[in-house]
Amino acid sequence: MTALVLLRHGQSVWNRDGLFTGWADVDLSEQGVEEARRAGRLLAAEGLEFDLCHTSVLKRAIRTAHLVLEEMDQSWIPEHKSWRLNERHYGALQGLDKRQVAERAGAAKVRLWRRSWDVAPPPLPADDPRDVRFDRRYADLPDIPRGESLKDTVARVLPYWENEIAPSLRAGARVLIAAHGNSLRGLVKHLEDISDRDIAGLEIPTGVPLLYDLDRGPRPLRRPTLAIGEAPSPEGGRGRDAPTGRRG
């Protein structure tokens, strides 16, 4: 048996302000910093020790990983960063106010963009200043996305899982993945075999560690526990055996 913790970054300043974020490299809010530190304290209280940490190349995930490991006195463990763990690219929606977009396009359309399996948001125009094609962290990418569905996001996350993360889990490593709502939704979909339809109901809250016990498959031995003591689960329940937040 081996351990895997999936952790969505703490609240970002754009989460706080209700903006679509995607690949925009925004920082944690003050609340997000505390969420990350609290996650570290809770994981430390569980007695968890990690061998490896994986994160995206976006600072809100990187800072979350660092704050968690600092609280656990495990800052020294190897850390791997990959664009493949980035948040879903929200295309032309990035930086826009979610409420204002819903007022213009309709709440049903926005929910489709945010929660569906294979519907992508409007693409980012090629000449848009929000395009990251000149950002050197993506210099080796032949095709930078201009907007992604969850299906697109999963398609670039799973090769990283299969090639970089799963082998270490099979070897018995204990792994922390600090990433984003949609890249982690993709991993949970894969791990728990959630259908394309039901994935729309999965919400992963910021700063809440999901602890999986895995066999050497690596496949979950049971539903994940939330390492948050008596804090509410995403479905409103309480206790350490709460599910990941699947809704109807």
N, C-alpha and C positions, 0 to 999 in steps of 0.2 A: 504494500500500500504506500502511496506517495501523496503529497499535498500540493494543491494548486489554489492560489488566491487570485481572483479577478477583482480589480478595484478600479471603478470609474474615478477619474480625477475629482478633486474637490471643486466646489462651485467656482466658476470663472467669472470674471467681471462682465462678460457678455451673457452668461447664464443669469446673473443677477439682473441685468438690464433688459432681458427678454429679447436678445438678438440671435439670429441664426449665426452660428460660428464656423462649423466646418474646418477647413484648413487654415483659417485665420489664426495667427499665433498670439493669442491673448493670454494674460496672466491670471492667476488665482485671485479671487476676492479675499478680503479678510476672513469672511466666513469659510471660504474654501481652504485657506491655510489651516484654520482650526479643524475643519473636517478631516483633512489629511493627518494632522497631528493626532487627532482622536482615534482615527483608524489605526495608526501606529501603536498607540497605547493599548488599544483593545487587542490587537494581534499579539503584542508582547504579553498581555495578561493571559492569552491562550497558550503561551509557552512556545509559540511557533518560531522556528529558525529557518531562514531561507538560504538556498545555495546560489540562486540566480534571480536576477530581476530583468524583465523585458518591459520596454516602454516605447512610445512613439517618438517622433522628433519634434513634438510640440511642447512648449514650455509648461503648460498647465498639467500635462501628464508627467513630465520629467520632474517638476518641482514636487508634485504629489508623491512620487516614488522616493525622492530624496527626504522629504519630511517624514514619511512613514518609516523609512529605514533609520533615520536619525533617532526617532523615538524608540526604536527597537534596539539601538546600539549595534546596527548591522550595516552601516554605511559602506563597509569595506567589501561587500560581496560584489561579484562581477555584474556589470550592467550592460545590457544590449539595447540599442535603439534602432528602430526601423520605421520608415514611412508607411510600411504595410499595416502598422497598428494605429495610424492616424485616424481621426474622426472621419466619418463620411463627408465627402466634398458636397457642400450644399449649393454649388453653382452660383447662379445669379442672385440667390437669396442671401448669400453670405454678407453679414453686416446689417441686414435689414431687420426692422422691428417686427416680431412675430405677430403682434396684435394688429399692426397696420396692414401687414400682408394679408391676414385673415379678413380684414374689413374689405380689402380690394378684391381678393380672389375667392373669398368664401371659406368658411371654416372647414367644409368637407374637402375642398381641394388641398388646403394646407395639411389636413390630417393624412390625406393620400400621399402627399410628398414626404411627410415625416414618418409615417408608420407602415406604409405598404412594403411589399417584398420587392417588386420590380418596376416601380414608377420613380423615375428620377426627377428632380426639380429642373426648372429652366436652366440651360447651360450658361456658364459664364462666357461672355463674348471674348473673342481672341485678343482684342485690344484693350480689355478692361484692366485698370490699374491694380485690381485685386488678384490678378493672375500671378502665380508664384514661379513662372518658368525661368525667371532670372535669379531665383533664390538658390544659392549654391548647395543647400542641403538636398536639393532635388536634381542636381546636375547630371546624375547618371540615369535619370528616368527618361526613357524614349518618348513616352506619352503621358503627360500630366493630365489627370482628369479635369474636366470642366463642369462636372456635376455627376453624382453617383446615386443610384438606387442602393437599397440595402443589399440586393443581390450582387451588384457591382463591388460593394465593399467586401462582402464575404469572399468574392472571387480573388481578391488580392490579400486578404487576411489568411485564408486557409493554407496557401503554400508556405507562409512563414510559420504557421502552426506545425505543419507536417515536417518541415525541413529543419527548423531551428528550436522549437519548443518541445514537441512531442518526444523526440529522441532523448532529451535530457530527463524527461519525466519517466520514460521507460527504464532509464538507468538508475532511477530512484531519487533524482534531484527534487528538492522542494522549491517551487517556483512562484514568484510574485509577478503578475502582469498588471501594470498600471497604465490604463489606456482610456478609451472614450466610450460614450454610450452606445454608439452604433458598431464600432469594431468589436466591443464586448458582446453586444447582442448577437453578432454573427458567431462568435465563439460559443456562446451559450446555446444557440440554435443547433450548432454542430454537436456539442457535448450531450445535450439533452434530447436530440432528435426531434426538435420542435418543427411543426409543419410550416410551410410557406404562409398559410392562412393565419395560424395561431401566433406567429411571431409578431404580428401587429399589436398583440396585447401585452408584450413584454416591455417593461420599463425598468431600467437599472438606475437607481438613485445615485447621486454624487456622494463620494466619500464613504460608501458602505461596502466593506469587504465581503465577497462571496467565497466561502471556503469549501473546496471540493476535496473529498477523499477519492483517489483514483486507483484503479488497478493498473497493471503494466501495459494495458491496451494502447494508450491510456483512456479508460472510460470511467465515468463516475460510478461509484459503488452505491450512492444514494443521492437524493437531492441535496444541494449545497446548504450549509448552515450560514447564517449571517452572524459574523463575529461582533455583535453589538449588544451583548447582554440582554437587557429588557427593553431596548428601543423598539419602536413600531416597525413591523415589516412593511414592504411596499404595498401589500394588500390590506394593511391596517391591523393585522394580528400582532401578537407579541411573542417573544421567546426566540431561542437560538435555532429552532428547526423550521423557521419560516421559509416559504418558498421564494423564488427570485422575483416575483412581481408579475406573474402571468395573470392576465385579466381576460375574462370571458370570451 
